[in-house]
Amino acid sequence: MALASRFPDVEVPDVSVPEFVLAAGRERPDAPALVDGLKGDVITHGQLAAYVDRVAAALHARGLRKGDVVAMFCPNTPWYPVVFHGIAAAGCVMSPINSLYTPDEIAFQLRDSGAKVLITVSPFLDRAMAAVAQSPVDEVVVMDGAEGHASLVDLLSTDAPSAQVTFDPAEDLVTLPYSSGTTGLPKGVMLTHRNLVANVAQCRPLIRLGEDERIIAVLPFFHIYGLTVLMNQGLAWGGAVVTLPRFDLEDFVRTIQDHKITRAFVAPPILLALAKHPLVDQYDLSSLTSILSGAAPLDEQLAQAVQTRLRKGADTGVSVAQGYGMTELSPVSHTTPDAGAEPPGFTGEVPKGSVGFAVPNSECRLVDPATGEDAVPGQRGELWVRGPNVMKGYLNNPQATAETLDADGWLHTGDVAVVDDEGCYTVVDRVKELIKYKGYQVAPAELEAVLIGHPEIADAAVIGVRDEESGEELPKAFVVRTPGSTLTADAVMEYMAGKVAPHKKIRFVAFIEAVPKSAAGKILRKDLRAAG
């Protein structure tokens, strides 16, 4: 049974991403659009539009045309959105590369995407050139300059005529991010101009960003969460996006204080630091009104702990909630609305463990993975989503596309969820990560949430390991102790035994220095399985 969003449909303009995102700034050309959180450098909305025009013109002058792929291998800077929208305005497709990638991984993406140009920065040049040696491109542009390479200044100073491109927003690709590759090789996710425009428009009724908003952008723009939710959403409604090149807790809280940040879109590891690190108390974070978490499940207790801590001494206080999405959904399909932005007829409160409501113009189904039948209300099932934000497919991979996107337009997320009578969804785990024990399904995320509630546990991850004797999967915890802790494996197992049902008990414990996570905060369980 298809469950429609509780929100009325919104209009999705039939325009390109740059035309849509840059429109608000034309009315406030002198207002800040992009700010370097460390240096304080500012790009206004008017400058942004002018710079985008020049980058697009420079790419056209180099012979690039609609559909050509330009790869970006860069950390967050105020210039990242300039280059992204310049590529998009030229009709080209931007393929963002993870800043942590090795030369082999970069080369794979260059080769698979068919990139003609690679744009990078000088600190990444060694890896970039090693990758290009394996998978050649026509040109490597180094944004901050390097001998033998064109720079961003060169692109911006072109006197070439503006690019004239006719778009078919529903068909033309604008970005080609690569999925995390937790199963098999990474896959290029084909996202159109309409996908990204739709998703920003879909979020508008729930996340009511104003012109005076200051959004901290520490999650990477190379991830679709950073690209759509932080960068394009912030710019589209005329706000200022304050960039940080990487997450450092002190830089993060200092930037919130000094730049009077109003909104933070983060991943759970950042919230874990905000909940537990003593450094947080040294900074004034009272300008924050909202923290929205995504990319990985957020525990209800952790969300409440951060909200309680940051509300101390604040006049109004910050709300801490979460949303849900995936690269293939551009990425947002569900989110918790701002106070006062709840759907018509809703008078309750969105539970902290929930990911909120389905965004407008979308439908959902919950399907029993075992039977393929729709789950009954209150029953867990795999979340399927249909809407204008659903990807076009995987690049050159019809088999993977067919396995994820069915003939009726439903995207099979691989995530297990439940919906309540009010239409609030809660994601409980991945279908493939559920631990099967004596007929029960045990969700690792649930156990991780209990583990990090222990005062001597800084972080934790859980996987299922096969017991050779019984053939069952047994939960194994990888635990990061807090500094100075002498917590033992027996103590961890005893703690969990008192908190969960017998079939959910932790049977093995390993202590590690850090839980391996992607740049977006997802636990890399495949790395834990490889480590044993």
C-alpha positions in Angstrom: 0.0 0.0 0.0 1.4 3.4 -1.0 1.5 5.9 1.7 1.4 9.5 0.4 3.2 12.3 2.2 1.1 14.2 4.7 2.3 17.5 3.1 0.6 19.0 0.1 2.6 18.7 -3.2 4.9 21.6 -4.0 5.7 23.0 -7.4 9.0 21.8 -8.9 10.2 24.4 -11.3 11.3 23.1 -14.7 14.7 24.8 -14.7 18.4 23.9 -14.2 20.0 23.7 -10.8 22.0 26.9 -11.1 19.0 28.9 -12.4 16.9 27.7 -9.4 19.6 27.9 -6.7 21.0 31.3 -7.6 17.6 33.0 -8.1 17.1 34.2 -4.5 20.6 35.7 -4.4 19.8 38.0 -7.4 17.4 39.9 -5.1 20.1 40.3 -2.4 23.4 40.6 -4.4 25.3 42.3 -1.6 24.3 39.7 1.1 26.9 37.0 2.0 26.4 33.7 0.2 29.6 31.8 1.2 31.9 32.4 4.1 35.3 30.7 4.9 34.7 29.7 8.5 38.5 29.8 9.3 39.6 32.8 7.3 36.5 34.9 7.2 36.6 35.5 3.4 33.2 36.2 1.9 31.6 35.7 -1.5 28.3 37.6 -1.9 25.3 36.3 -3.8 26.0 38.7 -6.6 29.7 37.7 -6.8 28.6 34.0 -6.8 26.4 34.4 -9.8 29.1 36.3 -11.7 31.8 33.7 -10.8 29.5 30.9 -11.9 29.1 32.5 -15.3 32.8 32.8 -15.8 33.6 29.2 -14.8 30.9 28.0 -17.2 32.3 30.2 -20.0 35.9 28.9 -19.3 34.8 25.3 -19.5 33.0 25.9 -22.8 36.0 27.7 -24.2 38.0 24.5 -23.4 35.6 22.5 -25.6 33.5 20.9 -22.9 29.9 20.5 -23.8 26.6 19.2 -22.4 26.9 15.8 -20.8 30.7 15.9 -20.4 31.9 14.9 -16.9 34.1 17.1 -14.8 35.4 15.4 -11.6 36.0 17.5 -8.4 38.5 16.3 -5.8 38.4 19.1 -3.2 37.6 19.8 0.4 34.9 22.2 1.4 35.8 25.8 0.6 33.7 28.8 -0.4 34.9 28.1 -4.0 33.4 24.6 -4.2 29.9 25.9 -4.9 31.3 28.3 -7.4 32.9 25.5 -9.4 30.0 23.1 -9.0 27.4 25.6 -10.3 29.9 26.7 -13.1 30.1 23.1 -14.2 26.3 22.7 -14.0 25.7 26.0 -15.9 28.0 24.7 -18.7 25.7 21.7 -19.0 28.4 19.4 -17.8 28.1 16.8 -15.1 30.1 17.2 -11.8 31.3 13.9 -10.3 32.5 14.6 -6.7 35.4 12.5 -5.4 35.8 11.6 -1.7 38.7 13.6 -0.2 40.0 10.5 1.5 40.3 8.4 -1.6 43.5 6.8 -2.6 45.0 7.1 -6.1 43.5 3.7 -7.1 40.0 4.7 -5.9 40.3 8.1 -7.7 41.4 6.4 -10.9 38.4 4.0 -10.8 36.0 6.9 -10.5 37.7 8.9 -13.3 37.6 5.8 -15.6 34.1 4.7 -14.7 32.6 8.2 -15.0 34.5 9.0 -18.2 35.7 12.3 -16.7 37.4 14.7 -19.1 38.7 17.2 -16.6 39.8 16.8 -12.9 39.6 19.9 -10.7 41.5 19.6 -7.4 43.7 21.6 -4.9 47.5 21.6 -4.4 47.5 19.5 -1.2 45.7 16.7 -3.1 47.8 17.0 -6.3 50.1 14.1 -5.6 47.2 11.7 -5.3 45.4 13.3 -8.2 48.3 12.9 -10.6 49.0 9.4 -9.5 45.3 8.6 -10.3 45.6 10.4 -13.7 48.6 8.3 -14.6 46.3 5.3 -14.4 43.2 6.9 -15.9 44.2 10.0 -18.0 42.0 13.1 -18.4 42.3 16.0 -20.8 43.3 18.5 -18.1 43.9 18.8 -14.4 42.9 22.2 -12.9 44.4 23.1 -9.5 42.1 25.6 -7.9 44.8 27.3 -5.7 47.5 27.1 -8.4 50.4 24.7 -9.2 53.1 24.9 -11.8 52.0 23.5 -15.2 48.3 23.7 -14.3 45.5 26.2 -14.9 44.1 27.7 -11.7 40.7 28.9 -10.6 41.9 32.4 -11.2 42.5 31.4 -14.8 39.0 30.2 -15.2 37.5 33.2 -13.5 39.5 35.7 -15.6 38.4 34.3 -19.0 36.9 36.8 -21.4 35.1 34.0 -23.3 31.4 34.6 -24.0 28.8 33.2 -21.5 27.8 29.6 -22.1 24.5 29.2 -23.8 23.0 25.9 -22.9 19.5 24.5 -23.4 18.4 22.1 -20.6 16.0 19.3 -20.3 16.0 19.2 -16.5 14.2 15.8 -16.3 16.8 14.1 -18.5 20.1 16.0 -18.2 22.4 14.9 -15.5 23.9 17.5 -13.2 25.9 15.4 -10.8 27.3 11.9 -10.6 28.2 11.0 -7.1 29.4 7.5 -6.3 27.7 5.4 -3.7 29.7 4.3 -0.7 30.2 0.8 -2.1 29.3 -1.2 1.0 28.5 -4.0 -1.4 30.5 -4.4 -4.5 32.3 -1.6 -6.3 31.1 2.0 -6.0 28.4 2.9 -8.5 27.8 6.2 -10.2 24.4 7.6 -9.2 22.8 9.5 -12.1 21.1 12.6 -10.7 19.3 15.1 -13.0 18.8 18.8 -12.6 15.1 18.0 -11.8 16.2 15.6 -9.0 18.2 18.2 -7.2 15.7 21.1 -7.8 12.9 18.9 -6.6 14.6 17.9 -3.5 15.4 21.4 -2.4 11.8 22.4 -3.2 10.5 19.3 -1.3 12.4 20.3 1.9 11.2 23.9 1.9 7.8 23.3 3.7 9.6 21.4 6.5 12.9 23.3 6.8 12.0 26.9 6.7 15.4 28.5 6.1 15.3 32.3 6.2 17.5 34.9 4.4 19.4 35.7 7.6 20.3 32.0 8.3 23.9 31.1 8.7 24.5 27.4 8.0 27.7 25.7 9.1 29.0 23.4 6.3 31.4 20.9 7.8 29.9 17.8 6.2 31.6 17.4 2.8 30.2 18.8 -0.3 31.4 15.7 -2.1 28.7 13.8 -0.3 25.1 14.4 -1.6 24.0 15.4 1.9 26.4 18.3 1.9 25.8 19.1 -1.7 22.0 19.4 -1.5 21.1 20.0 2.1 23.9 22.3 3.2 25.1 24.0 0.0 22.2 24.2 -2.4 19.4 24.5 0.1 21.2 27.3 2.0 22.0 29.2 -1.1 18.5 28.7 -2.7 16.8 30.5 0.1 19.3 33.4 0.2 21.2 32.4 3.4 24.9 32.2 4.1 26.8 29.0 4.0 29.9 29.0 6.3 32.4 26.4 5.2 35.0 24.3 7.1 37.4 22.0 5.2 37.1 19.1 7.8 35.6 18.4 11.2 37.7 19.6 14.1 35.6 20.0 17.2 37.4 23.2 18.4 37.1 24.8 14.9 33.5 23.7 14.7 32.3 25.2 18.0 34.5 28.3 17.6 32.9 28.9 14.1 29.4 28.5 15.5 30.3 31.1 18.2 32.2 33.6 16.0 29.9 33.5 13.0 26.6 33.2 15.0 25.6 30.1 13.2 21.9 29.4 13.3 21.7 26.0 11.8 23.8 22.9 11.7 23.2 19.9 9.5 25.5 17.1 10.9 26.0 13.4 11.2 25.8 11.4 14.5 29.6 11.4 15.3 29.5 15.2 15.6 26.5 14.9 18.0 28.5 12.4 20.0 31.2 15.0 20.5 28.7 17.7 21.3 27.2 15.4 24.0 30.4 14.2 25.7 33.4 16.5 25.1 34.2 19.0 27.8 35.5 21.5 25.2 31.9 22.3 24.2 31.2 24.1 27.5 33.9 26.7 26.7 32.0 28.2 23.8 28.8 30.2 23.3 26.6 28.2 21.0 23.4 30.0 21.8 22.9 31.3 18.3 22.0 27.8 17.2 18.3 27.2 16.7 18.4 23.8 15.0 20.6 20.8 14.6 19.4 18.2 12.1 21.3 14.9 11.8 21.4 12.6 8.8 23.5 10.1 7.0 23.3 7.5 9.8 20.8 6.6 12.6 20.6 9.0 15.5 19.8 7.5 18.9 16.9 9.2 20.8 19.0 9.5 24.0 21.9 11.0 22.2 19.7 13.6 20.6 18.1 14.5 23.9 21.5 14.7 25.6 22.8 17.2 23.1 19.6 19.3 23.2 19.6 19.4 27.0 23.3 20.3 27.1 23.1 23.1 24.6 19.9 24.6 26.0 21.6 25.5 29.3 21.8 29.2 29.6 20.2 29.8 26.2 17.2 32.1 25.8 15.3 29.9 23.3 17.3 26.8 23.0 18.2 24.5 20.1 16.2 21.6 18.7 18.0 18.4 17.8 16.3 16.1 15.4 17.0 13.9 12.4 16.1 13.2 8.8 16.7 10.4 6.4 17.9 10.0 2.8 20.4 8.3 0.5 22.4 9.3 -2.5 19.9 7.7 -4.8 17.2 10.0 -3.4 19.1 13.3 -4.0 19.2 12.7 -0.9 16.2 13.6 1.4 13.0 11.5 1.6 12.1 12.2 5.2 12.8 14.8 7.8 11.7 16.3 11.1 9.9 19.6 10.4 10.8 22.9 12.2 8.5 23.9 15.0 5.3 25.3 13.4 6.0 23.5 10.1 4.3 20.2 11.0 1.9 18.7 8.5 -1.8 19.7 8.5 -3.7 18.2 11.4 -0.6 17.0 13.3 -0.8 18.2 16.9 1.7 15.9 18.6 5.5 15.9 18.9 7.8 14.1 16.5 9.7 11.4 18.6 13.4 12.0 18.9 14.2 8.6 17.4 12.1 9.2 14.4 13.3 10.6 11.0 10.0 12.6 10.7 7.7 12.7 7.8 7.9 11.9 4.1 8.6 15.0 2.1 6.0 16.5 -0.3 5.5 14.9 -3.7 6.6 11.5 -2.4 5.1 8.1 -1.6 6.4 5.3 0.6 5.8 1.6 1.1 7.1 -0.7 3.8 7.6 -4.2 2.4 8.3 -7.4 4.4 11.7 -8.5 3.1 10.8 -12.2 3.6 7.5 -12.3 1.8 7.5 -9.3 -0.5 4.1 -8.2 0.9 3.3 -4.8 2.3 3.8 -4.7 6.0 0.8 -4.1 8.2 0.7 -0.8 10.2 3.2 -0.8 13.0 5.2 -3.7 11.4 8.8 -3.3 10.2 9.5 -3.5 6.5 11.9 -2.4 3.9 11.3 1.3 3.0 10.5 1.9 -0.7 10.2 5.5 -2.0 8.8 7.0 -5.1 9.0 10.7 -6.1 10.7 13.3 -8.3 13.9 13.1 -6.3 14.5 9.4 -7.2 17.7 8.9 -9.3 17.7 8.2 -13.0 19.7 5.0 -12.3 23.3 3.8 -11.9 25.7 4.7 -14.7 26.4 1.9 -17.1 25.0 -0.6 -14.7 21.5 -1.7 -15.7 21.6 -4.8 -13.5 22.3 -2.8 -10.3 19.7 -0.2 -11.4 17.0 -3.0 -11.9 17.9 -4.4 -8.4 17.3 -1.0 -6.7 14.7 0.8 -8.9 11.7 -1.2 -10.0 9.6 -0.8 -13.1 7.0 1.1 -11.2 9.5 3.8 -10.0 9.9 2.5 -6.5 13.4 2.9 -5.1 14.2 0.0 -2.7 16.3 1.6 0.0 17.5 -1.5 1.8 16.6 0.2 5.1 14.2 -1.3 7.6 11.6 1.2 8.9 8.3 1.4 10.7 5.6 4.1 10.5 3.2 5.2 13.2 -0.4 6.3 13.0 0.7 9.9 12.6 2.9 9.2 9.6 6.2 9.5 11.5 8.8 7.1 10.2 11.6 5.4 12.2 14.5 3.7 10.5 15.7 0.8 12.5 18.5 -0.7 10.4 19.8 -2.0 7.1 18.1 -5.1 5.7 21.6 -6.6 5.0 23.0 -5.7 8.4 20.3 -7.2 10.6 21.7 -10.0 12.8 19.6 -13.2 12.6 19.6 -15.1 15.9 17.2 -17.9 16.8 14.6 -16.5 14.4 14.9 -13.0 15.8 16.1 -10.0 13.9 18.6 -7.9 16.0 19.3 -4.3 14.8 23.0 -3.3 15.3 22.0 0.4 15.5 19.7 -0.4 18.5 22.6 -2.0 20.4 25.0 0.7 19.5 22.6 3.3 20.9 22.5 1.4 24.2 26.3 1.0 24.3 27.1 4.7 23.9 24.8 5.4 26.8 27.5 3.9 29.0 29.6 6.7 30.6 32.9 5.0 29.8 32.1 4.2 26.2 33.0 7.0 23.8 31.8 5.2 20.7 30.7 1.7 19.6 29.8 -0.4 16.6 28.1 -3.8 16.4 28.2 -6.6 13.7 27.0 -10.1 13.6 29.6 -12.9 13.7 28.8 -16.5 12.8 29.1 -19.1 15.6 30.6 -22.2 14.0 28.9 -24.6 16.4 25.3 -23.3 16.2 25.5 -21.6 12.8 23.8 -18.6 14.4 24.9 -15.0 14.1 26.0 -13.5 17.4 26.3 -9.8 18.2 29.9 -8.6 18.6 30.6 -5.1 19.9 33.6 -3.0 18.9 34.1 -0.5 21.7 36.0 2.8 22.1 36.7 3.5 25.7 36.7 7.1 27.1 40.1 8.4 28.1 41.4 6.8 31.3 38.7 4.1 31.3 39.7 0.5 32.3 36.4 -0.9 31.2 36.5 -4.7 30.6 34.8 -6.9 28.0 32.9 -8.7 30.8 31.7 -5.3 32.2 30.4 -4.4 28.8 28.5 -7.6 28.3 27.1 -7.4 31.9 25.9 -3.8 31.2 24.2 -4.9 28.0 22.6 -7.9 29.6 20.8 -5.6 32.0 19.6 -3.3 29.2 18.3 -5.6 26.4 16.4 -8.8 25.8 18.3 -12.1 26.0 18.5 -12.6 22.2 20.1 -9.1 21.8 22.9 -9.6 24.3 26.4 -8.8 23.3 28.4 -12.1 23.1 31.8 -10.8 22.1 33.7 -7.5 22.7 36.7 -6.0 21.1 38.3 -2.7 22.1 39.5 -0.4 19.3 40.9 3.1 19.0 38.2 4.4 16.7 35.1 3.2 14.9 35.8 3.2 11.1 33.3 5.6 9.5 32.7 7.2 6.1 33.1 11.0 5.7 29.3 11.2 6.1 29.4 9.4 9.5 28.3 5.9 8.4 29.9 3.0 10.2 32.0 1.0 7.8 30.9 -2.5 9.0 32.8 -4.1 6.2 36.0 -2.9 7.7 35.0 -4.3 11.1 34.2 -7.6 9.5 37.5 -7.7 7.7 39.3 -7.0 11.0 37.4 -9.9 12.7 
